[in-house]
Amino acid sequence: MNTEVKKQVKQILVEYLTDVGSAFAITEEGEQVYLSKRLTKKMDVQPGDIFDAHVLLNYADKRDMIKYRAMRVKVATDIAPIFQDT
């Protein structure tokens, strides 16, 4: 079992909130990111928000659909060009 934890910072664009309060976003590369209900509530996340997110690879059984899970986010101040027109 590979226990290596590789944390990265990626800019994300929140696409939608779920009925239970979690959220899903995309990276600049188009990869999916899951945001937990706890994180979504704490940061008052809304669709269209752009964050710099500390992400980890998602659990192995979920990684094919949602590559990352966000562990911490902060409001992005230097918006990536791909997100500037959103």
N, CA, C and O atoms as a printed pandas DataFrame, in Angstrom:
     atom_number atom_name residue_name chain_id  residue_number  x_coord  y_coord  z_coord
0              1         N          MET        A               1    0.835   -1.185    0.000
1              2        CA          MET        A               1    0.000    0.000    0.000
2              3         C          MET        A               1    0.880    1.248    0.000
3              4         O          MET        A               1    1.794    1.372    0.815
4              5         N          ASN        A               2    0.601    2.162   -0.910
5              6        CA          ASN        A               2    1.359    3.394   -1.006
6              7         C          ASN        A               2    0.758    4.417   -0.052
7              8         O          ASN        A               2   -0.386    4.836   -0.227
8              9         N          THR        A               3    1.526    4.818    0.955
9             10        CA          THR        A               3    1.004    5.764    1.940
10            11         C          THR        A               3    1.529    7.173    1.707
11            12         O          THR        A               3    1.314    8.060    2.533
12            13         N          GLU        A               4    2.215    7.384    0.588
13            14        CA          GLU        A               4    2.746    8.705    0.282
14            15         C          GLU        A               4    1.597    9.695    0.085
15            16         O          GLU        A               4    0.666    9.448   -0.682
16            17         N          VAL        A               5    1.687   10.811    0.792
17            18        CA          VAL        A               5    0.679   11.856    0.666
18            19         C          VAL        A               5    1.328   13.010   -0.086
19            20         O          VAL        A               5    2.327   13.577    0.357
20            21         N          LYS        A               6    0.749   13.342   -1.221
21            22        CA          LYS        A               6    1.304   14.416   -2.034
22            23         C          LYS        A               6    0.306   15.564   -2.083
23            24         O          LYS        A               6   -0.703   15.496   -2.785
24            25         N          LYS        A               7    0.598   16.616   -1.332
25            26        CA          LYS        A               7   -0.281   17.783   -1.286
26            27         C          LYS        A               7    0.189   18.785   -2.334
27            28         O          LYS        A               7    1.387   19.011   -2.504
28            29         N          GLN        A               8   -0.761   19.374   -3.024
29            30        CA          GLN        A               8   -0.465   20.360   -4.046
30            31         C          GLN        A               8   -1.376   21.562   -3.850
31            32         O          GLN        A               8   -2.416   21.466   -3.200
32            33         N          VAL        A               9   -0.978   22.688   -4.415
33            34        CA          VAL        A               9   -1.856   23.850   -4.451
34            35         C          VAL        A               9   -2.297   24.035   -5.894
35            36         O          VAL        A               9   -1.474   24.127   -6.804
36            37         N          LYS        A              10   -3.610   24.088   -6.088
37            38        CA          LYS        A              10   -4.183   24.266   -7.421
38            39         C          LYS        A              10   -5.263   25.332   -7.342
39            40         O          LYS        A              10   -6.001   25.416   -6.361
40            41         N          GLN        A              11   -5.345   26.145   -8.390
41            42        CA          GLN        A              11   -6.442   27.107   -8.450
42            43         C          GLN        A              11   -7.683   26.377   -8.938
43            44         O          GLN        A              11   -7.631   25.600   -9.892
44            45         N          ILE        A              12   -8.803   26.639   -8.267
45            46        CA          ILE        A              12  -10.045   25.946   -8.609
46            47         C          ILE        A              12  -11.184   26.935   -8.815
47            48         O          ILE        A              12  -11.201   28.020   -8.234
48            49         N          LEU        A              13  -12.129   26.538   -9.650
49            50        CA          LEU        A              13  -13.362   27.284   -9.893
50            51         C          LEU        A              13  -14.512   26.410   -9.424
51            52         O          LEU        A              13  -14.692   25.297   -9.919
52            53         N          VAL        A              14  -15.291   26.908   -8.472
53            54        CA          VAL        A              14  -16.422   26.147   -7.944
54            55         C          VAL        A              14  -17.528   26.121   -8.995
55            56         O          VAL        A              14  -17.978   27.165   -9.467
56            57         N          GLU        A              15  -17.960   24.912   -9.356
57            58        CA          GLU        A              15  -19.008   24.755  -10.364
58            59         C          GLU        A              15  -20.395   24.657   -9.741
59            60         O          GLU        A              15  -21.337   25.291  -10.219
60            61         N          TYR        A              16  -20.526   23.868   -8.681
61            62        CA          TYR        A              16  -21.856   23.742   -8.071
62            63         C          TYR        A              16  -21.776   23.212   -6.649
63            64         O          TYR        A              16  -20.802   22.579   -6.243
64            65         N          LEU        A              17  -22.857   23.501   -5.901
65            66        CA          LEU        A              17  -23.033   22.984   -4.547
66            67         C          LEU        A              17  -24.041   21.854   -4.606
67            68         O          LEU        A              17  -24.975   21.885   -5.407
68            69         N          THR        A              18  -23.850   20.857   -3.757
69            70        CA          THR        A              18  -24.797   19.748   -3.694
70            71         C          THR        A              18  -25.907   20.072   -2.704
71            72         O          THR        A              18  -25.805   21.023   -1.930
72            73         N          ASP        A              19  -26.958   19.280   -2.737
73            74        CA          ASP        A              19  -28.074   19.464   -1.802
74            75         C          ASP        A              19  -27.653   19.254   -0.350
75            76         O          ASP        A              19  -28.276   19.805    0.558
76            77         N          VAL        A              20  -26.604   18.463   -0.120
77            78        CA          VAL        A              20  -26.159   18.197    1.253
78            79         C          VAL        A              20  -25.097   19.184    1.728
79            80         O          VAL        A              20  -24.647   19.098    2.870
80            81         N          GLY        A              21  -24.685   20.131    0.861
81            82        CA          GLY        A              21  -23.778   21.185    1.295
82            83         C          GLY        A              21  -22.336   21.053    0.871
83            84         O          GLY        A              21  -21.551   21.970    1.114
84            85         N          SER        A              22  -21.953   19.961    0.254
85            86        CA          SER        A              22  -20.596   19.857   -0.276
86            87         C          SER        A              22  -20.560   20.559   -1.633
87            88         O          SER        A              22  -21.586   21.042   -2.112
88            89         N          ALA        A              23  -19.377   20.617   -2.252
89            90        CA          ALA        A              23  -19.260   21.319   -3.530
90            91         C          ALA        A              23  -18.269   20.595   -4.434
91            92         O          ALA        A              23  -17.456   19.784   -3.988
92            93         N          PHE        A              24  -18.367   20.917   -5.714
93            94        CA          PHE        A              24  -17.431   20.394   -6.701
94            95         C          PHE        A              24  -16.868   21.549   -7.509
95            96         O          PHE        A              24  -17.572   22.507   -7.828
96            97         N          ALA        A              25  -15.588   21.442   -7.832
97            98        CA          ALA        A              25  -14.888   22.489   -8.565
98            99         C          ALA        A              25  -14.016   21.842   -9.632
99           100         O          ALA        A              25  -13.873   20.621   -9.685
100          101         N          ILE        A              26  -13.436   22.687  -10.479
101          102        CA          ILE        A              26  -12.482   22.206  -11.476
102          103         C          ILE        A              26  -11.178   22.981  -11.337
103          104         O          ILE        A              26  -11.156   24.130  -10.896
104          105         N          THR        A              27  -10.091   22.315  -11.727
105          106        CA          THR        A              27   -8.786   22.966  -11.763
106          107         C          THR        A              27   -8.598   23.617  -13.131
107          108         O          THR        A              27   -9.445   23.479  -14.013
108          109         N          GLU        A              28   -7.494   24.321  -13.299
109          110        CA          GLU        A              28   -7.157   24.911  -14.596
110          111         C          GLU        A              28   -7.041   23.841  -15.676
111          112         O          GLU        A              28   -7.303   24.104  -16.850
112          113         N          GLU        A              29   -6.649   22.642  -15.275
113          114        CA          GLU        A              29   -6.474   21.539  -16.218
114          115         C          GLU        A              29   -7.769   20.774  -16.474
115          116         O          GLU        A              29   -7.782   19.821  -17.252
116          117         N          GLY        A              30   -8.858   21.185  -15.823
117          118        CA          GLY        A              30  -10.146   20.528  -16.012
118          119         C          GLY        A              30  -10.374   19.319  -15.130
119          120         O          GLY        A              30  -11.303   18.546  -15.365
120          121         N          GLU        A              31   -9.534   19.142  -14.111
121          122        CA          GLU        A              31   -9.687   18.012  -13.192
122          123         C          GLU        A              31  -10.678   18.382  -12.088
123          124         O          GLU        A              31  -10.725   19.529  -11.646
124          125         N          GLN        A              32  -11.465   17.405  -11.649
125          126        CA          GLN        A              32  -12.497   17.627  -10.639
126          127         C          GLN        A              32  -11.902   17.663   -9.229
127          128         O          GLN        A              32  -10.948   16.949   -8.920
128          129         N          VAL        A              33  -12.492   18.515   -8.384
129          130        CA          VAL        A              33  -12.085   18.648   -6.986
130          131         C          VAL        A              33  -13.339   18.625   -6.113
131          132         O          VAL        A              33  -14.313   19.326   -6.389
132          133         N          TYR        A              34  -13.302   17.812   -5.060
133          134        CA          TYR        A              34  -14.393   17.719   -4.087
134          135         C          TYR        A              34  -14.080   18.629   -2.903
135          136         O          TYR        A              34  -12.959   18.631   -2.395
136          137         N          LEU        A              35  -15.076   19.401   -2.465
137          138        CA          LEU        A              35  -14.971   20.221   -1.260
138          139         C          LEU        A              35  -16.012   19.724   -0.261
139          140         O          LEU        A              35  -17.197   19.639   -0.585
140          141         N          SER        A              36  -15.574   19.400    0.938
141          142        CA          SER        A              36  -16.480   18.856    1.952
142          143         C          SER        A              36  -17.488   19.904    2.418
143          144         O          SER        A              36  -17.295   21.105    2.230
144          145         N          LYS        A              37  -18.552   19.425    3.023
145          146        CA          LYS        A              37  -19.585   20.303    3.585
146          147         C          LYS        A              37  -18.974   21.237    4.626
147          148         O          LYS        A              37  -19.306   22.422    4.671
148          149         N          ARG        A              38  -18.093   20.711    5.453
149          150        CA          ARG        A              38  -17.438   21.512    6.497
150          151         C          ARG        A              38  -16.664   22.673    5.874
151          152         O          ARG        A              38  -16.789   23.815    6.316
152          153         N          LEU        A              39  -15.872   22.381    4.856
153          154        CA          LEU        A              39  -15.068   23.403    4.191
154          155         C          LEU        A              39  -15.955   24.399    3.446
155          156         O          LEU        A              39  -15.712   25.605    3.478
156          157         N          THR        A              40  -16.967   23.889    2.786
157          158        CA          THR        A              40  -17.886   24.735    2.026
158          159         C          THR        A              40  -18.606   25.725    2.944
159          160         O          THR        A              40  -18.759   26.899    2.608
160          161         N          LYS        A              41  -19.041   25.241    4.097
161          162        CA          LYS        A              41  -19.743   26.108    5.052
162          163         C          LYS        A              41  -18.788   27.131    5.668
163          164         O          LYS        A              41  -19.115   28.314    5.767
164          165         N          LYS        A              42  -17.613   26.669    6.077
165          166        CA          LYS        A              42  -16.640   27.553    6.729
166          167         C          LYS        A              42  -16.237   28.712    5.823
167          168         O          LYS        A              42  -16.078   29.839    6.292
168          169         N          MET        A              43  -16.071   28.445    4.532
169          170        CA          MET        A              43  -15.611   29.460    3.584
170          171         C          MET        A              43  -16.756   30.123    2.820
171          172         O          MET        A              43  -16.513   30.938    1.931
172          173         N          ASP        A              44  -17.999   29.781    3.156
173          174        CA          ASP        A              44  -19.179   30.333    2.473
174          175         C          ASP        A              44  -19.022   30.217    0.952
175          176         O          ASP        A              44  -19.191   31.192    0.219
176          177         N          VAL        A              45  -18.703   29.026    0.507
177          178        CA          VAL        A              45  -18.438   28.749   -0.911
178          179         C          VAL        A              45  -19.712   28.889   -1.736
179          180         O          VAL        A              45  -20.780   28.419   -1.344
180          181         N          GLN        A              46  -19.575   29.545   -2.886
181          182        CA          GLN        A              46  -20.682   29.722   -3.823
182          183         C          GLN        A              46  -20.208   29.359   -5.231
183          184         O          GLN        A              46  -19.019   29.476   -5.529
184          185         N          PRO        A              47  -21.117   28.921   -6.096
185          186        CA          PRO        A              47  -20.732   28.650   -7.483
186          187         C          PRO        A              47  -20.104   29.905   -8.105
187          188         O          PRO        A              47  -20.598   31.019   -7.931
188          189         N          GLY        A              48  -19.019   29.693   -8.826
189          190        CA          GLY        A              48  -18.303   30.803   -9.455
190          191         C          GLY        A              48  -17.133   31.315   -8.639
191          192         O          GLY        A              48  -16.305   32.063   -9.158
192          193         N          ASP        A              49  -17.043   30.924   -7.352
193          194        CA          ASP        A              49  -15.909   31.337   -6.525
194          195         C          ASP        A              49  -14.626   30.709   -7.052
195          196         O          ASP        A              49  -14.629   29.587   -7.558
196          197         N          ILE        A              50  -13.530   31.450   -6.925
197          198        CA          ILE        A              50  -12.217   30.955   -7.343
198          199         C          ILE        A              50  -11.313   30.954   -6.116
199          200         O          ILE        A              50  -11.186   31.961   -5.419
200          201         N          PHE        A              51  -10.692   29.811   -5.868
201          202        CA          PHE        A              51   -9.834   29.632   -4.701
202          203         C          PHE        A              51   -8.484   29.055   -5.106
203          204         O          PHE        A              51   -8.351   28.400   -6.140
204          205         N          ASP        A              52   -7.489   29.312   -4.266
205          206        CA          ASP        A              52   -6.253   28.547   -4.291
206          207         C          ASP        A              52   -6.464   27.451   -3.259
207          208         O          ASP        A              52   -6.642   27.733   -2.074
208          209         N          ALA        A              53   -6.445   26.214   -3.705
209          210        CA          ALA        A              53   -6.805   25.085   -2.845
210          211         C          ALA        A              53   -5.619   24.167   -2.608
211          212         O          ALA        A              53   -4.894   23.809   -3.536
212          213         N          HIS        A              54   -5.436   23.797   -1.357
213          214        CA          HIS        A              54   -4.490   22.736   -1.016
214          215         C          HIS        A              54   -5.249   21.434   -1.227
215          216         O          HIS        A              54   -6.224   21.156   -0.529
216          217         N          VAL        A              55   -4.801   20.643   -2.187
217          218        CA          VAL        A              55   -5.530   19.427   -2.546
218          219         C          VAL        A              55   -4.674   18.188   -2.340
219          220         O          VAL        A              55   -3.445   18.232   -2.398
220          221         N          LEU        A              56   -5.364   17.089   -2.099
221          222        CA          LEU        A              56   -4.755   15.760   -2.039
222          223         C          LEU        A              56   -5.437   14.899   -3.083
223          224         O          LEU        A              56   -6.582   15.154   -3.455
224          225         N          LEU        A              57   -4.734   13.881   -3.555
225          226        CA          LEU        A              57   -5.396   12.914   -4.417
226          227         C          LEU        A              57   -6.566   12.325   -3.648
227          228         O          LEU        A              57   -6.451   12.037   -2.457
228          229         N          ASN        A              58   -7.670   12.148   -4.314
229          230        CA          ASN        A              58   -8.857   11.590   -3.684
230          231         C          ASN        A              58   -8.607   10.124   -3.334
231          232         O          ASN        A              58   -7.621    9.531   -3.773
232          233         N          TYR        A              59   -9.501    9.553   -2.547
233          234        CA          TYR        A              59   -9.401    8.143   -2.190
234          235         C          TYR        A              59   -9.397    7.303   -3.463
235          236         O          TYR        A              59  -10.051    7.655   -4.446
236          237         N          ALA        A              60   -8.670    6.206   -3.445
237          238        CA          ALA        A              60   -8.463    5.387   -4.645
238          239         C          ALA        A              60   -9.763    4.970   -5.319
239          240         O          ALA        A              60   -9.836    4.933   -6.548
240          241         N          ASP        A              61  -10.790    4.656   -4.537
241          242        CA          ASP        A              61  -12.046    4.190   -5.131
242          243         C          ASP        A              61  -12.872    5.323   -5.745
243          244         O          ASP        A              61  -13.873    5.060   -6.412
244          245         N          LYS        A              62  -12.472    6.569   -5.532
245          246        CA          LYS        A              62  -13.204    7.718   -6.074
246          247         C          LYS        A              62  -12.389    8.503   -7.099
247          248         O          LYS        A              62  -12.924    9.361   -7.800
248          249         N          ARG        A              63  -11.101    8.208   -7.181
249          250        CA          ARG        A              63  -10.163    8.998   -7.976
250          251         C          ARG        A              63  -10.459    9.016   -9.468
251          252         O          ARG        A              63  -10.141    9.996  -10.140
252          253         N          ASP        A              64  -11.060    7.959  -10.003
253          254        CA          ASP        A              64  -11.365    7.935  -11.437
254          255         C          ASP        A              64  -12.374    9.011  -11.820
255          256         O          ASP        A              64  -12.319    9.539  -12.930
256          257         N          MET        A              65  -13.284    9.339  -10.925
257          258        CA          MET        A              65  -14.312   10.354  -11.228
258          259         C          MET        A              65  -13.920   11.742  -10.711
259          260         O          MET        A              65  -14.067   12.739  -11.418
260          261         N          ILE        A              66  -13.425   11.794   -9.481
261          262        CA          ILE        A              66  -13.043   13.062   -8.847
262          263         C          ILE        A              66  -11.593   12.912   -8.400
263          264         O          ILE        A              66  -11.315   12.235   -7.410
264          265         N          LYS        A              67  -10.662   13.545   -9.128
265          266        CA          LYS        A              67   -9.236   13.305   -8.892
266          267         C          LYS        A              67   -8.752   13.804   -7.529
267          268         O          LYS        A              67   -7.934   13.147   -6.884
268          269         N          TYR        A              68   -9.255   14.967   -7.086
269          270        CA          TYR        A              68   -8.729   15.586   -5.873
270          271         C          TYR        A              68   -9.820   15.850   -4.840
271          272         O          TYR        A              68  -11.012   15.866   -5.146
272          273         N          ARG        A              69   -9.362   16.055   -3.605
273          274        CA          ARG        A              69  -10.221   16.576   -2.548
274          275         C          ARG        A              69   -9.483   17.752   -1.921
275          276         O          ARG        A              69   -8.282   17.680   -1.663
276          277         N          ALA        A              70  -10.204   18.815   -1.684
277          278        CA          ALA        A              70   -9.608   20.024   -1.115
278          279         C          ALA        A              70   -9.497   19.877    0.397
279          280         O          ALA        A              70  -10.441   19.441    1.057
280          281         N          MET        A              71   -8.357   20.238    0.932
281          282        CA          MET        A              71   -8.141   20.188    2.372
282          283         C          MET        A              71   -8.251   21.579    2.994
283          284         O          MET        A              71   -8.672   21.729    4.142
284          285         N          ARG        A              72   -7.869   22.586    2.223
285          286        CA          ARG        A              72   -7.903   23.968    2.691
286          287         C          ARG        A              72   -8.010   24.858    1.462
287          288         O          ARG        A              72   -7.441   24.540    0.418
288          289         N          VAL        A              73   -8.726   25.958    1.570
289          290        CA          VAL        A              73   -8.827   26.900    0.453
290          291         C          VAL        A              73   -8.674   28.322    0.964
291          292         O          VAL        A              73   -8.973   28.624    2.119
292          293         N          LYS        A              74   -8.203   29.186    0.080
293          294        CA          LYS        A              74   -8.199   30.624    0.354
294          295         C          LYS        A              74   -8.592   31.324   -0.933
295          296         O          LYS        A              74   -8.330   30.825   -2.028
296          297         N          VAL        A              75   -9.214   32.471   -0.797
297          298        CA          VAL        A              75   -9.671   33.220   -1.961
298          299         C          VAL        A              75   -8.462   33.571   -2.821
299          300         O          VAL        A              75   -7.464   34.093   -2.323
300          301         N          ALA        A              76   -8.561   33.283   -4.102
301          302        CA          ALA        A              76   -7.463   33.547   -5.031
302          303         C          ALA        A              76   -7.365   35.042   -5.309
303          304         O          ALA        A              76   -8.376   35.711   -5.521
304          305         N          THR        A              77   -6.143   35.558   -5.306
305          306        CA          THR        A              77   -5.936   36.970   -5.623
306          307         C          THR        A              77   -5.343   37.149   -7.013
307          308         O          THR        A              77   -5.545   38.188   -7.642
308          309         N          ASP        A              78   -4.622   36.161   -7.496
309          310        CA          ASP        A              78   -4.030   36.197   -8.834
310          311         C          ASP        A              78   -4.764   35.154   -9.673
311          312         O          ASP        A              78   -4.386   33.982   -9.684
312          313         N          ILE        A              79   -5.810   35.578  -10.372
313          314        CA          ILE        A              79   -6.690   34.655  -11.090
314          315         C          ILE        A              79   -6.021   34.153  -12.364
315          316         O          ILE        A              79   -5.499   34.938  -13.156
316          317         N          ALA        A              80   -6.042   32.844  -12.549
317          318        CA          ALA        A              80   -5.485   32.231  -13.758
318          319         C          ALA        A              80   -6.250   32.719  -14.986
319          320         O          ALA        A              80   -7.462   32.919  -14.914
320          321         N          PRO        A              81   -5.558   32.914  -16.114
321          322        CA          PRO        A              81   -6.227   33.404  -17.329
322          323         C          PRO        A              81   -7.455   32.588  -17.726
323          324         O          PRO        A              81   -8.447   33.156  -18.183
324          325         N          ILE        A              82   -7.405   31.287  -17.561
325          326        CA          ILE        A              82   -8.535   30.446  -17.974
326          327         C          ILE        A              82   -9.801   30.751  -17.176
327          328         O          ILE        A              82  -10.907   30.503  -17.657
328          329         N          PHE        A              83   -9.653   31.286  -15.961
329          330        CA          PHE        A              83  -10.802   31.587  -15.111
330          331         C          PHE        A              83  -11.212   33.063  -15.153
331          332         O          PHE        A              83  -12.204   33.430  -14.523
332          333         N          GLN        A              84  -10.494   33.906  -15.861
333          334        CA          GLN        A              84  -10.733   35.347  -15.795
334          335         C          GLN        A              84  -12.050   35.786  -16.413
335          336         O          GLN        A              84  -12.563   36.844  -16.050
336          337         N          ASP        A              85  -12.604   35.029  -17.313
337          338        CA          ASP        A              85  -13.860   35.426  -17.951
338          339         C          ASP        A              85  -15.082   34.812  -17.299
339          340         O          ASP        A              85  -16.182   34.915  -17.842
340          341         N          THR        A              86  -14.917   34.168  -16.133
341          342        CA          THR        A              86  -16.051   33.494  -15.502
342          343         C          THR        A              86  -16.777   34.421  -14.562
343          344         O          THR        A              86  -17.762   34.023  -13.940
